[in-house]
Amino acid sequence: MEKISVLGAGAWGTALANIAANNGKKVTLWVREKELIEDIRAKRRNTLFLPDIELNGNIEATNSLEQAVANTEAVLMVIPAQFLRATCRTLRSFFPKGLPAVICAKGIEQGSGALLSEMLAEELPQAEIAVLSGPTFAEEAAQGKPTALTLACKNETIGKELVETLGTPTFRPYYSPDLISVQVGGAVKNVMAIAAGIIAGKKAGDNARAALITRGLAEISRLAVALGGQAQTLMGLSGLGDLVLTANSSQSRNFSVGFDLGRGLSLSEILSGKSTVAEGVFTAKAVLERAAKVNVEMPICEGLMKILNAEASVDSVIAALLTRPFKSED
């Protein structure tokens, strides 16, 4: 594949566009903010979301969705999870049949509890669906620092072609057929990252954070298996790898939200004035709604949801988790 389209010019979308362009691909980048298009064209910079990275001349910016998906060989969909359905409905009438649509956002849709691939199958049934997910910070990937992640697609031929198209010596996708687990890992780790941030903000210690990561991964695996995924997938980049990254770094937007919650700030105080999305804030409720439908218990996610909704204090949720009955680890 020589022509790639990227829908969404946030930090991650811009990083993916630049990686593909640096790899010799002709890239069309769909940008929602009209003023940003001029900056990208004139300054070769995304001044809003990735200002320190010079953009390759192979990137062409547009604000036309129809133009963005015309004459391309793959579309990377880097639209925030809660806005993806509306974008797909706009695309439906002119999205080419059989064109790969690679979901690069992480989350579960509020209200429906749908995985993003399930929602995409409803709204763009003509697309060949794939998912790109893993332990990635946009700026590091854009800087060419070594990055490894998972590319999932049920169609193995297309999946491996996408791996070859996007892969470079420092940007390394690994193929998986397990769309479900890759998505559950990417979505729920955002929730767990907020919880890990709370532990850091409360200065509860490294022992507590290690326990949170381990038991959090158990919750993620239970949900993925209940939805038809494979637990083994969660031991890889899109599960354990992504969780370890975002649960241990202040670069993570979700971790930083949790850190401030742990320090005693309210959610409204934390989110006011932020231009970027901490997806875990929106995903927590959707995760619990989907888990309830398949009778999966997720006590960490449930406790965090109570904190986010101001139903319970951080201290009371921690106390409730620490007084749960002792059980076998398995």
Secondary structure, DSSP 4 states (H G I P E B T S, - for coil): --EEEEE--SHHHHHHHHHHHHTT-EEEEE-S-HHHHHHHHHHSSBTTTBTTSPPPTTEEEES-HHHHHTT-SEEEE---GGGHHHHHHHHTTTPPTT-EEEE----B-TTT--BHHHHHHHH-TTSEEEEEESS--HHHHHTT--EEEEEEESSHHHHHHHHHHH--SSEEEEEES-HHHHHHHHHHHHHHHHHHHHHHHTT--HHHHHHHHHHHHHHHHHHHHHTT--GGGGGSIIIIIHHHHHTS-TTSHHHHHHHHHHTT--HHHHHTT--S--HHHHHHHHHHHHHHHTT---HHHHHHHHHHTTSS-HHHHHHHHHTSPP----
